[in-house]
Amino acid sequence: MKKVLAFSLQKKFKRNFTTGYNLLNSYKCDYGQGGALQMCLENRLYNLQLETIWDDFTEVETWKKPDQQDLYFVTKNDGAKNSIFHISDENYKAKSEDLVENNKYQIKVKLPEYYSYKLKVNGSVEHKKGYVDAKTYGNVEINTILDQGDIILNKIKSEICNLQSTNGKIHILSGLEAQLANITTESGEIFIKKLGLTAKGHIFSKKGNITINSLYGVPHTEHIKEQAELNEIPTEIHKSNFLSINSVNSNVSIGSAHGNLVIQCLEGNMEIKRCDANQLLLENEKGAIKINLINLRQSSLIKLKDNGDLSLSVGPNFEGNIYFVDSNTFWREENKKPGVPTLYIKGKVSETTIFNSNNDVYSFLRN
């Protein structure tokens, strides 16, 4: 697991991005900070590298191998003061002989910090850390339509972030702060070092593992109705902000989690190493759930099916109730408290209590 979190990445990009390539042409937009780049490159194969610069302009360079055909893009500027820079390869048709791995063009994009971009690329995208930190303050949308198109970014602070890859990995190596975030890949792994949300986020991977080192959000509780009766088990988060994680056959690992969290796995293991949550909804169809719960501010639900196991660690200051739905019993009935959140555990589990010097660990294993 440590190797996964440390990420000794085997990047597809060479250390020198343009080694073996010649500069074919460049396209420049003099509108810098506060502008936007929109690129649609889908009729050839590409490696696209972003680089943050101090200068107040945007420049796109096309690099090719000596034996590759020349390639010229269609460009235009529009928006207020020509602030939106459009680039596309629409004047070419996609041919099978051009869409081969050894015929990739290298695209180098230089852009200022406070900038937005929308990229649809038949290839991989990486934000390179150079003389200036690889960071973006602006809306970010990337769609790599190539079967193995990776997305590797560093630091993003935006209102809207939308990252989509077919089967490539998605890595955010420093952090993402966003109001709305959507990160999806069919079978690539997803890694985010630090994720901060002020509204909603959604993460999906059909087969690749999902790892988030640190997750935090601003809880909004004005729409919350505390469950008054035991049959009012929470089945959804009635909030304006939360993160939902969905997977089909993936392991989900979160180092530290704050805020509102929904995780639903059809198959795979789920682990939250430290959870100081507003509200939780965890559901695993086939697999284990392991969670270290420090605190809980709203009634929550953990639901298991098939052969899943639940390992639950509760911090020393945990003040909620724990209720087993199937057996209609509370953990430590004599310590049940009124007016506090209840953690509902649904599934056939039996209780074993283990004590240590730091907290009580309650491991609920199936009969």
Buried (B, 14 or more C-beta within 10 A) or exposed (E): EEEEEEEEEEEBBEEEBEEEBEEBEEBEBEBBBBBBBBBBBBBBBBBBBBBBBEEEBBBBBBBBBEEBEEBEBEBEBEEEEEBBBBBBBEEBEEEEEBBEEEBBBBBBBBBBBBBBBBBBBBBBBBBBBEEEEBBBBBBBBBBBBBEBBBBBBBBBBBBBBBBBBBBBBBBBBBBBBBBBBBBBBBBBBBBBBBBBBBBBBBBBBBBBBBBBBBBBBEBBBEEBEEBEEEEEBBEEBBBEBBBBBBBBBBBBBBBBBBBBBBBBBBBBBBBBBBBBBBBBBBBBBBBBBBBBBBBBBBBBBBBBBEEBBBBBBBBEEBEBBBBBBEEEEBBEEEEEEEEBBBBBBBBEBEBEEEEEEEBBBBBBEEE
